[in-house]
Amino acid sequence: MLHDIGHYPFSHIGENIFGDIKSKLLPIFPNIIKILPKHEARTANIILGKDIFIELKEFHGLDLNPNNYFKKIFKIINSFEDEKIKIDNVATLIEGLRINNHDIGHLINGPIDVDKMDYILREAYFTGTPFGNIDIHRIIQGYLIRNIKKEGNTFKNQLVFNKRMLTSILQMYVGREFNYSRISYHRTLRIAETTLKAILDITVEELKNIVPDEELEEVLKQVFFHFKLMEDRDFLHFLEIMIQLSPNAANLFNRLITRTLYKRVDYIDSISLKDLRYLEPIGESNQSLSLYLPARVLDIFKDKDKLSPLFNAIWDRIPSSIKEKLNKLNELMQKHENEVILLNAFNYPLSIELIKENIKKIMKNIFIDEGEKPGIAISLVEQGEKLSEFLTDIHNTNSNIIFAFENSIIGEVQKLGIFNDTEFIECFILLILAYNNII
């Protein structure tokens, strides 16, 4: 019941957006990252009566005595129960950690945890998608207490699954991946999320331009600190104030509030870009990218000093034919001063091997009791390669790239035919990465 109370505004989206902001600011302001920990860690802090009191003491010198309401609640609950619930254990469990040498954190934060079984069913119900109708009761009935072998060590009294429940477990994972494609990875949601991130990105950059360097860290601390106290509507109100710093941000915010979002100009399969020519530096791992670029795409070259030597070295290799296409796009966008171009990429650049490895990590922590070796359950990853390949193929259906522009110019952009050229797409992504200081 308590495991998600530490979520920030807009849940995972808000956490991801500020996570990217933190990554950019971390080299300059290393203390800022402490203000917004992962929501699991923040949940534990709230339960233990810490949370905002940590920042108030560290950044403002206020050594307050926190009034821990959860401790009082647990005391009341324990007065009616023979078995005492320890508040420290609850906090530790929510972070997915071991309790008294018992590795049971995966119940809350693991491959088949109560959170996943809850939200997959709930999302399917409220959105009307059919894939989330998992057999949750059969999965729960399949729980067994067995010993497991993991990384050469034996762990006693672990929750594992009866082999007969394997079909229901696979149904859950297949349903989750298909549900993601219908909900979490739906193009409209991804465009809205990227719009929200671009608004915050633009306003933070403007803030950095107007606030003196010696005051900037304190201002950013205040922004981060207040963000963790906000509800969704508070965050939108905060943005409504911040967008006064930029016409581009104001335009994007109005689109978000009125639901007149950008439309996708193309929907590109990441598989078609798996053989990289120019982006070797980020070719080692899959990334989820939510980035933006000014409508005048070549504005990036106005301040060449800000461009990295790595980018300039790669740019010199770009064929003149591709640069000519960029010029045509730039000419078309000249009149759209307050617009931007959005990029949302899931699994870019695509690495089948890495996806398969990540799926194996999940499977490795799901243990099946086959009944052949009493007392020892076997990791699902030992069931063979075919299962891993099957889940990898499903995961790949969500691996794609969206470019979104202002709706009225989509037709003109499509007439240029530039987004049919995979080499152009890769170079265009290179520009966006450079503008967002990723390369």
FIPA-66360 format. One line per field, with one value per residue (C-alpha): x, y, z; residue number from 1; residue in one letter. Coordinates in steps of 0.001 Angstrom, whole numbers, plus 500000, padded with zeros to 6 digits. Layout:
<pts>
xx	c(X  ...)
yy	c(Y  ...)
zz	c(Z  ...)
i	c(NUM  ...)
aa	c(A  ...)
</pts>
This chain:
<pts>
xx	c(500000  502866  505424  504580  503869  507242  506289  506811  504322  503331  504725  507436  507263  508074  510888  512379  512136  513886  516312  517531  517779  519805  522184  522926  523433  525326  528833  528259  526138  526789  524703  521487  521130  520594  517376  515412  516340  514598  510976  511628  514335  512104  509253  511552  512586  508933  508083  511110  510135  513104  512353  512160  513833  517065  517146  515956  518892  521572  520724  518997  520542  517154  517640  513963  512601  510417  506947  506804  503123  503891  505586  502387  500225  502395  502224  498413  498397  500818  498649  496006  498332  500382  503109  504848  505439  508816  508839  512531  511799  508931  511199  513977  511566  510241  513776  514072  516814  517514  515919  517799  519600  516284  516249  512523  512751  511770  508191  507898  510643  511353  510525  507064  506264  502921  503301  503456  500572  498532  499220  499044  495513  494487  495821  494118  490810  490816  492116  490133  493172  492839  496453  496607  493995  496516  495582  496776  495090  496759  500154  499625  498426  501624  503887  506034  508709  511919  515682  517354  520851  521908  525403  526928  525150  522200  519326  516815  513057  512578  509348  509402  506757  505239  506181  502497  502192  504832  502187  500480  503827  504690  501201  501878  505141  503758  500706  502909  504956  501857  500183  503231  502854  499189  499626  503065  504752  501775  502912  500515  501659  505311  504819  503052  505838  508528  506607  506551  510268  511078  509140  511182  514450  513891  512882  515836  518207  516613  516897  520609  520945  519310  520415  523976  526330  526924  523154  522225  522853  520636  517848  518011  517958  514764  513227  514124  513030  509628  509129  509107  506346  504122  501057  500391  498369  501034  503690  501560  501062  504824  505404  502765  504955  508261  507133  507150  510907  510546  508057  509003  508168  504905  503892  504598  502782  499657  499710  499966  497142  494782  495777  496782  499947  502453  501804  504353  506049  507305  507447  510780  511755  514952  516033  516590  519209  521045  524163  525487  527719  528135  526957  529457  529924  526368  526244  527157  523815  520118  518705  515276  515612  513145  514816  514085  515683  514783  512671  515645  517716  520972  520818  522973  525975  525545  527749  530346  532351  529592  529822  532035  535200  533655  530591  532711  534871  531785  530156  533137  532366  528742  528183  527301  524067  522823  523816  521871  518742  519253  519453  516117  514484  515976  514602  511152  511199  512430  508964  508259  510300  508452  508217  510601  511124  510583  512363  511239  513215  512740  515771  518089  520465  518979  521089  519360  522122  521627  517841  518273  520760  518327  515548  517866  518534  514794  514396  517402  515502  512357  512697  510622  510155  510227  509730  512691  515206  513363  514204  516069  514237  515730  516099  513800  516809  517856  514704  516509  517236  513916  511993  514509  514378  510577  510393  513160  511149  508093  510191  511547  508054  508245  511676  511030  511654  509125  509737  506941  506396  503724  500774  500405  503842  503809  502739  505537  508116  506911  507170  510903  511187  514042  512718  512772  516571  518044  521393  519628  517708  520913  522537  519411  519512  523183  522147  519544  522021  524551  521991  521015  524668  524573  527388)
yy	c(500000  502394  501530  504381  507269  508804  509460  512957  514946  513062  509860  508173  510893  513617  511533  510863  514503  515816  512882  514174  517710  516382  514563  517818  519796  517130  518018  521643  521206  517730  518381  518918  515240  514431  516456  514164  510535  507667  507444  504140  505780  508784  506488  504900  508372  509431  506311  506886  510524  511976  513162  516997  517236  516028  519019  521465  520464  520122  523144  525500  524608  523806  520885  520081  517133  515320  514306  510784  510010  506598  505553  506483  504587  501474  501706  501667  498749  496773  497276  495085  492436  489732  490038  493399  495262  496989  500312  499975  496639  498134  500935  498464  496150  498984  499745  496114  495336  492340  492121  490141  488217  487340  488367  489138  492692  491370  491072  494861  495587  492563  490725  489608  491966  493058  496455  494966  492593  495563  498157  495768  494762  498321  499898  497239  497846  501651  501872  498972  497161  493360  492319  493042  490499  488312  485386  487035  484552  481579  483281  483949  480387  479181  480695  478179  478474  476834  477212  478743  478872  482302  483342  480350  481018  479182  481285  479606  480097  482106  482692  480723  479462  476106  474967  474688  478480  479145  479772  482417  484090  484269  485591  488384  489396  489184  491168  493801  494331  494590  496859  499134  499501  500486  502755  503760  503808  505150  507952  510580  509948  510027  513333  514808  513600  515039  518337  518522  517776  520375  523035  522381  522132  525463  527283  525915  527077  530531  530549  529846  532817  535375  534231  535190  532207  532683  532500  529796  526763  528147  528934  525437  523881  525807  524594  520956  521173  522621  520106  517219  518975  519574  517776  517562  520790  522617  521588  522866  526163  526367  525860  528491  531001  529752  529892  533679  533322  531931  532258  528728  527312  529313  527947  524354  524809  526155  523188  520787  522388  522681  519233  520607  518559  518287  515535  512934  513449  509889  506685  504992  501466  501513  498264  500145  502286  499547  499802  503168  505258  508428  507769  505210  507026  506185  502916  500848  500999  501515  504854  506391  509870  512742  515764  518902  521158  524737  524996  526544  523404  525087  527587  525069  526372  529994  529346  526851  527130  525226  522290  519456  518442  514978  516408  518548  515550  513488  516393  516670  513146  513919  513892  517198  515652  515180  518717  520011  518242  519879  523251  522581  521662  524758  526993  525478  526117  529743  531204  529053  530991  529841  526178  523336  519844  516953  513617  510623  507436  504174  501865  503952  502868  499401  496602  493238  491732  494270  493843  490074  490509  492703  490167  487435  489492  489551  485836  485051  486294  484237  480780  477761  474674  471694  469097  467066  468392  468759  471951  473674  475884  476613  480064  480730  481704  478065  477107  477853  480469  480227  481894  484742  485259  485259  487995  489934  489937  491290  493977  495039  495911  498966  500063  503050  506744  509584  513025  515523  518957  521625  520079  522686  521989  518174  517943  520247  518323  515006  516369  516832  513055  513500  511144  508239  508432  506522  508308  511669  510495  509488  512847  514665  512761  513750  517432  516950  515125  517925  520635  518850  518459  514655  514452)
zz	c(500000  500708  498045  495612  498002  497097  493467  492100  489961  486810  488327  486222  483563  486106  487563  484112  483058  486155  485967  482602  483992  486933  484581  482770  485979  487919  486662  487695  490835  492320  495457  493499  492632  496322  496467  494144  494825  493022  494129  495948  498089  498699  499768  502353  503573  503950  505964  508205  508754  506845  503295  503226  506640  505011  502645  505303  507504  504793  502657  505088  508470  510023  512415  512968  514895  512336  513452  512043  511547  510077  513308  515157  512664  512917  516700  516561  514088  516227  519299  517632  516218  517829  515172  515333  512062  512054  510242  509293  507597  505590  504310  503480  501653  499476  498319  497226  499754  501992  505431  508060  505305  503640  499980  499707  498353  494917  496212  495898  493374  491215  487982  489163  491999  493398  491717  488203  488851  490054  487354  484379  485373  486279  483068  480948  482721  482514  478924  477501  476108  476114  476666  480390  481412  483189  485409  488603  490941  489267  489529  493237  493805  492163  494825  496693  499381  498173  498280  495223  493826  492648  491540  493300  496615  498152  499513  501766  502026  498817  496935  493669  491230  490515  487009  486110  486436  483763  481069  483221  483954  480258  479515  482000  480319  476802  477915  479512  476338  474127  476667  476582  472811  473245  476278  477600  474175  472226  469929  471357  474916  473856  472019  475077  477377  475096  474931  478736  478932  476257  478200  481331  479396  477672  480862  482846  480088  480161  483952  483661  481293  483599  487076  488099  488334  492066  492739  490250  492462  495237  492763  491251  494726  495433  492159  492863  496500  495636  492815  495292  497288  494242  492981  489227  489139  491190  488673  485779  487626  488197  484460  483684  485540  484116  480454  480661  480106  476583  473673  472580  476011  476131  472732  473781  477114  475412  473035  475963  477965  474967  473649  470262  470253  467464  464937  464021  460694  460673  462686  462089  463034  465102  463448  460194  461972  463838  461614  462716  460521  462542  466070  467309  470678  471780  469903  472952  474746  474047  475142  475500  474039  474561  472966  470980  468382  467340  464203  462445  462592  461558  464429  466246  464280  465431  468450  467239  470458  472261  469879  471061  469174  468816  467073  464749  463838  462976  461132  458804  457585  456702  452891  451219  449887  453458  454429  451426  452686  456085  454325  452601  455904  457530  454764  455204  458966  458740  459331  462406  464948  468081  467138  467893  466482  468870  468913  470959  470506  472355  472179  470054  468728  468726  470127  469946  472055  474854  474854  475037  477887  479829  479366  480591  483742  484411  483708  485868  488930  488281  489801  488825  490956  488590  491287  490029  492554  495845  497673  494779  492260  488828  487271  484320  482206  482329  480428  477167  474494  472635  475426  475600  471824  471869  474505  472707  469462  471280  472965  469577  468344  470626  469402  467166  466654  466390  464918  465639  464079  463940  462110  459336  457867  458034  454399  453228  455224  453819  450270  450826  451256  453706  456353  453939  453987  456961  456561  456822  459895  461633  460876  462031  465325  465569  465401  468123  470365  469907  470644  473865  474934  474769  472240)
i	c(1  2  3  4  5  6  7  8  9  10  11  12  13  14  15  16  17  18  19  20  21  22  23  24  25  26  27  28  29  30  31  32  33  34  35  36  37  38  39  40  41  42  43  44  45  46  47  48  49  50  51  52  53  54  55  56  57  58  59  60  61  62  63  64  65  66  67  68  69  70  71  72  73  74  75  76  77  78  79  80  81  82  83  84  85  86  87  88  89  90  91  92  93  94  95  96  97  98  99  100  101  102  103  104  105  106  107  108  109  110  111  112  113  114  115  116  117  118  119  120  121  122  123  124  125  126  127  128  129  130  131  132  133  134  135  136  137  138  139  140  141  142  143  144  145  146  147  148  149  150  151  152  153  154  155  156  157  158  159  160  161  162  163  164  165  166  167  168  169  170  171  172  173  174  175  176  177  178  179  180  181  182  183  184  185  186  187  188  189  190  191  192  193  194  195  196  197  198  199  200  201  202  203  204  205  206  207  208  209  210  211  212  213  214  215  216  217  218  219  220  221  222  223  224  225  226  227  228  229  230  231  232  233  234  235  236  237  238  239  240  241  242  243  244  245  246  247  248  249  250  251  252  253  254  255  256  257  258  259  260  261  262  263  264  265  266  267  268  269  270  271  272  273  274  275  276  277  278  279  280  281  282  283  284  285  286  287  288  289  290  291  292  293  294  295  296  297  298  299  300  301  302  303  304  305  306  307  308  309  310  311  312  313  314  315  316  317  318  319  320  321  322  323  324  325  326  327  328  329  330  331  332  333  334  335  336  337  338  339  340  341  342  343  344  345  346  347  348  349  350  351  352  353  354  355  356  357  358  359  360  361  362  363  364  365  366  367  368  369  370  371  372  373  374  375  376  377  378  379  380  381  382  383  384  385  386  387  388  389  390  391  392  393  394  395  396  397  398  399  400  401  402  403  404  405  406  407  408  409  410  411  412  413  414  415  416  417  418  419  420  421  422  423  424  425  426  427  428  429  430  431  432  433  434  435  436  437  438  439)
aa	c(M  L  H  D  I  G  H  Y  P  F  S  H  I  G  E  N  I  F  G  D  I  K  S  K  L  L  P  I  F  P  N  I  I  K  I  L  P  K  H  E  A  R  T  A  N  I  I  L  G  K  D  I  F  I  E  L  K  E  F  H  G  L  D  L  N  P  N  N  Y  F  K  K  I  F  K  I  I  N  S  F  E  D  E  K  I  K  I  D  N  V  A  T  L  I  E  G  L  R  I  N  N  H  D  I  G  H  L  I  N  G  P  I  D  V  D  K  M  D  Y  I  L  R  E  A  Y  F  T  G  T  P  F  G  N  I  D  I  H  R  I  I  Q  G  Y  L  I  R  N  I  K  K  E  G  N  T  F  K  N  Q  L  V  F  N  K  R  M  L  T  S  I  L  Q  M  Y  V  G  R  E  F  N  Y  S  R  I  S  Y  H  R  T  L  R  I  A  E  T  T  L  K  A  I  L  D  I  T  V  E  E  L  K  N  I  V  P  D  E  E  L  E  E  V  L  K  Q  V  F  F  H  F  K  L  M  E  D  R  D  F  L  H  F  L  E  I  M  I  Q  L  S  P  N  A  A  N  L  F  N  R  L  I  T  R  T  L  Y  K  R  V  D  Y  I  D  S  I  S  L  K  D  L  R  Y  L  E  P  I  G  E  S  N  Q  S  L  S  L  Y  L  P  A  R  V  L  D  I  F  K  D  K  D  K  L  S  P  L  F  N  A  I  W  D  R  I  P  S  S  I  K  E  K  L  N  K  L  N  E  L  M  Q  K  H  E  N  E  V  I  L  L  N  A  F  N  Y  P  L  S  I  E  L  I  K  E  N  I  K  K  I  M  K  N  I  F  I  D  E  G  E  K  P  G  I  A  I  S  L  V  E  Q  G  E  K  L  S  E  F  L  T  D  I  H  N  T  N  S  N  I  I  F  A  F  E  N  S  I  I  G  E  V  Q  K  L  G  I  F  N  D  T  E  F  I  E  C  F  I  L  L  I  L  A  Y  N  N  I  I)
</pts>
